[in-house]
Amino acid sequence: MINRELIRLKSVQVLYAFYENEGKDVLTAEKELFFSLDKSYEMYQHLLLLMVGLNHIALRVAETQQARARRLGLEADVNQKLINNRFLVQLEQNEQLLAFRDAQKFSWLDHEDFLRRLYAQLQEQDFFQDYLHSSEDSYDEDRELWRKIYRNMLCNNDALDEILEENSLYWNDDKVIVDTFILKTINRFKESNAAQQPLLPKFKSEEDRTFASTLFTNAIRNADYYRELISNQSHGWELTRLAHMDLVIMQLALSEIICCESIPVNVSISEYVEIARTYSTPRSAGYINGILDAIVKQLRADGKINK
């Protein structure tokens, strides 16, 4: 699940904090990076459990309606289609997710008010009403409903973002990326896999874990060299005049360009310029692109990179 986009973003965040806190221990900083990546994987599993929590509220609402109807001597007319949704039943029984849930203190049912508001909003969605009254009855339809719920109601949800931020500082900037992993997971579910349906692994491959370590540790260990390269192309500007975030971004970009031979230079530059658009000043992206391009040309002329 943890892809290189997330690794780059986390590396920027942790390296920035490393210098802000005057860190001196590379190994401790590397542990912090992997701890931060672990927290992203935790959020992925918590967001899967959020769908289970929402369905629990649907069940509670249905039980309340049925009890009220019995007290009045009426026959309850409760649509059971959401409660019996086969994809959600399979997700709730998922062995990996159950093991994770049982090891956590955080529970979505502790945020019942949020879940009830979310359920009330769901009732107003046209796609949900279409699902409830559709004559189709299939696993694919059940799975597609939850893909729509997540995409339309949970991907951009300020109230959800507040809950995540309150529970972990590490989740502040990860959700947009993790949302794509949730949607991918929903699409990958197969009814035949039952409770053994595999979730996305923490790392796609050992190569990605190695990439994270190489990128981050070399950015620190070769900091003086990378900063000299940056200074030489800064047209007389002292490094102290550069935005600290810009310096960190370029330092990591150079670590990737120089140390990760399999990644094309243009890919590396594009990735870090995009991070700068979000996390640095309005003018940073163009500035960083120009500096990195000039450094790469010089390194190629000196025969220090050949890709």
C-alpha positions in Angstrom: 0.0 0.0 0.0 2.8 2.4 0.9 3.9 3.6 -2.5 6.7 5.9 -3.5 4.6 9.0 -3.6 3.8 8.5 0.1 7.4 7.6 0.9 8.6 10.9 -0.7 6.0 12.9 1.1 6.8 11.3 4.5 10.5 11.7 3.9 10.0 15.5 3.3 8.0 15.8 6.5 10.3 13.8 8.7 13.5 15.4 7.3 12.0 18.9 7.8 11.3 18.0 11.5 14.8 16.4 11.8 16.4 19.8 11.1 13.9 21.8 13.0 14.6 19.8 16.1 18.4 19.8 15.4 18.5 16.0 15.0 21.9 14.4 15.0 21.1 10.7 14.9 20.5 9.3 11.4 19.2 5.9 12.6 16.7 7.5 15.0 15.5 9.7 12.2 15.1 6.7 10.0 13.1 4.9 12.6 10.8 7.9 12.8 10.3 7.7 9.1 9.2 4.1 9.2 7.1 4.8 12.3 5.3 7.5 10.3 4.8 5.1 7.4 3.4 2.5 9.8 0.9 5.1 11.0 -0.3 5.6 7.4 -1.0 1.9 7.1 -2.9 2.1 10.3 -5.0 4.9 8.9 -5.7 2.7 5.9 -7.1 0.0 8.1 -9.1 2.4 10.3 -10.8 3.9 7.2 -11.8 0.4 6.1 -13.3 -0.1 9.6 -15.1 3.2 9.3 -17.4 1.6 6.7 -18.1 -1.2 9.1 -18.9 1.3 11.8 -21.3 3.1 9.5 -23.1 -0.1 8.8 -23.4 -0.8 12.5 -25.3 2.5 12.9 -27.6 1.5 10.0 -28.4 -1.7 12.0 -29.0 0.2 15.2 -31.4 2.6 13.3 -33.3 -0.4 11.8 -33.6 -2.1 15.2 -34.9 1.1 16.7 -37.5 1.5 14.0 -38.6 -2.1 14.4 -38.9 -1.8 18.1 -41.0 1.4 17.8 -43.3 -0.3 15.3 -43.8 -3.2 17.6 -44.7 -0.9 20.5 -47.4 0.7 18.3 -48.7 -2.6 17.1 -47.6 -1.9 13.5 -45.6 -3.9 11.0 -42.1 -2.3 10.5 -41.3 -1.4 6.9 -37.5 -1.4 7.1 -35.4 -1.9 4.0 -32.8 -4.5 5.0 -30.7 -4.2 1.8 -27.9 -2.0 3.3 -27.7 -4.1 6.5 -27.4 -7.3 4.4 -24.9 -5.8 1.9 -22.6 -8.7 1.0 -19.5 -6.7 0.5 -19.8 -5.0 3.9 -20.5 -8.4 5.6 -17.4 -9.7 4.0 -15.4 -6.7 5.0 -16.6 -6.9 8.6 -15.5 -10.6 8.7 -12.1 -10.0 7.1 -9.5 -11.8 9.2 -6.7 -9.3 8.8 -9.0 -6.4 9.6 -10.4 -8.2 12.7 -6.9 -8.8 14.0 -6.1 -5.2 13.6 -9.3 -3.9 15.2 -8.8 -6.1 18.3 -5.3 -4.7 18.8 -6.5 -1.0 18.7 -7.9 1.4 21.4 -9.5 3.6 18.7 -13.0 2.6 17.7 -15.4 4.4 15.4 -18.3 3.5 17.7 -16.8 6.0 20.1 -17.8 8.6 17.5 -21.4 7.7 17.2 -22.6 11.2 16.7 -20.4 11.5 13.6 -21.6 8.1 12.3 -25.2 9.0 12.8 -24.8 12.3 10.9 -23.1 10.5 8.2 -25.9 7.9 8.0 -28.5 10.7 7.8 -26.6 12.3 5.0 -26.4 8.9 3.2 -30.2 8.7 3.2 -30.3 11.9 1.1 -28.0 10.6 -1.6 -29.7 9.8 -4.9 -27.3 6.9 -5.5 -28.2 5.3 -2.2 -32.0 5.6 -2.8 -31.4 4.1 -6.3 -29.6 1.2 -4.6 -32.3 0.6 -2.0 -35.0 0.4 -4.7 -33.1 -1.4 -7.4 -34.4 -4.8 -8.5 -30.8 -5.9 -8.9 -29.4 -8.1 -6.2 -25.8 -8.9 -6.7 -22.4 -8.8 -4.9 -21.1 -6.4 -7.6 -23.9 -4.0 -6.9 -23.3 -4.2 -3.1 -19.6 -3.5 -3.6 -20.3 -0.6 -6.0 -22.5 1.0 -3.4 -19.6 1.2 -0.9 -17.3 2.5 -3.5 -19.7 5.4 -4.2 -20.2 6.0 -0.5 -16.5 6.3 0.1 -15.8 8.4 -3.0 -18.7 10.8 -2.6 -19.0 11.1 1.2 -15.6 10.2 2.8 -12.9 11.3 0.4 -13.6 15.0 1.2 -15.1 15.2 4.6 -14.0 17.9 7.0 -15.6 16.3 10.0 -13.8 13.0 9.3 -10.5 15.0 8.8 -11.0 16.5 12.3 -11.4 13.2 13.9 -8.3 11.8 12.2 -6.3 14.8 13.2 -7.4 14.6 16.8 -6.3 11.0 17.0 -2.9 11.1 15.3 -0.6 13.9 14.1 0.8 11.5 11.6 -2.5 11.4 9.7 -2.7 15.1 8.8 -1.4 15.0 5.2 -1.9 11.3 4.3 -5.6 10.9 3.7 -5.7 12.0 0.1 -3.2 9.4 -0.9 -4.7 6.7 1.5 -8.2 7.4 0.0 -6.9 6.0 -3.4 -5.8 2.8 -1.6 -9.2 2.4 0.0 -10.9 2.7 -3.4 -8.4 0.2 -4.9 -9.1 -2.2 -2.1 -12.9 -2.1 -2.6 -12.4 -2.8 -6.3 -10.2 -5.8 -5.5 -12.6 -7.5 -3.2 -14.0 -10.8 -4.5 -16.9 -12.6 -3.0 -15.2 -16.0 -3.4 -12.3 -14.9 -1.1 -14.7 -14.6 1.8 -13.0 -13.6 5.1 -9.5 -14.4 3.6 -9.7 -11.5 1.1 -6.2 -10.0 1.2 -5.9 -6.3 2.0 -3.2 -4.3 0.4 0.2 -5.1 1.9 2.1 -2.5 3.8 4.8 -2.3 1.2 4.2 -3.5 -2.4 7.7 -5.0 -2.4 11.0 -5.1 -0.4 12.3 -2.8 -3.1 10.0 0.0 -2.0 11.2 -0.4 1.6 14.8 -0.2 0.5 13.9 2.9 -1.6 12.6 4.6 1.6 15.7 3.8 3.6 18.1 4.8 0.8 16.4 8.0 -0.1 16.1 9.2 3.5 19.5 8.2 5.0 21.5 9.4 2.0 19.7 12.8 2.2 21.1 13.2 5.7 24.5 11.6 5.3 25.3 13.5 2.1 23.6 16.8 3.2 26.8 18.9 2.9 27.4 17.7 -0.7 23.8 18.2 -1.8 23.7 21.7 -0.2 26.9 22.6 -1.9 25.4 21.7 -5.2 22.3 23.7 -4.4 24.4 26.7 -3.3 26.4 26.7 -6.5 23.3 27.0 -8.6 21.5 29.6 -6.4 23.0 32.6 -8.1 24.8 34.0 -5.1 22.0 33.4 -2.6 23.1 32.2 0.7 21.3 28.9 1.7 20.0 30.7 4.8 17.9 32.9 2.5 16.2 29.8 0.9 12.9 28.6 2.4 13.8 25.7 4.7 11.1 23.5 3.1 12.6 24.3 -0.3 16.0 23.2 0.8 14.7 20.0 2.3 12.8 19.1 -0.8 15.8 19.7 -3.1 18.0 17.7 -0.7 15.7 14.7 -1.0 15.4 15.2 -4.7 19.1 15.1 -5.1 19.4 12.0 -2.9 16.9 10.2 -5.3 18.5 11.5 -8.5 22.0 10.5 -7.5 21.4 7.3 -5.4 18.4 5.7 -7.0 19.7 4.7 -10.5 16.5 3.0 -11.7 14.3 6.1 -11.4 14.5 8.5 -14.4 15.6 12.0 -13.5 12.5 13.7 -15.0 10.3 11.5 -12.8 12.2 12.5 -9.6 12.2 16.2 -10.4 8.4 16.2 -11.2 7.6 14.4 -8.0 9.4 16.9 -5.8 8.2 19.9 -7.7 4.6 18.6 -7.1 5.4 18.3 -3.4 6.6 21.9 -3.4 3.4 23.1 -5.0 1.5 21.8 -1.9 3.9 22.3 1.0 6.1 25.3 0.2 5.7 28.9 -1.1 3.8 29.8 -4.3 7.0 30.5 -6.2 8.9 27.4 -4.9 7.8 24.9 -7.6 9.3 26.9 -10.5 12.4 27.8 -8.5 13.1 24.2 -7.4 12.5 22.9 -10.9 15.1 25.4 -12.3 17.7 24.7 -9.6 17.4 20.9 -9.9 17.5 21.0 -13.7 20.7 23.1 -13.6 22.3 20.7 -11.1 21.5 17.7 -13.2 23.0 19.3 -16.3 26.2 20.0 -14.3 26.3 16.4 -12.8 25.9 14.9 -16.3 28.7 17.2 -17.7 30.9 16.0 -14.8 30.1 12.4 -15.5 28.6 11.9 -12.1 25.2 10.7 -13.3 24.5 8.8 -16.5 20.8 8.3 -16.5 
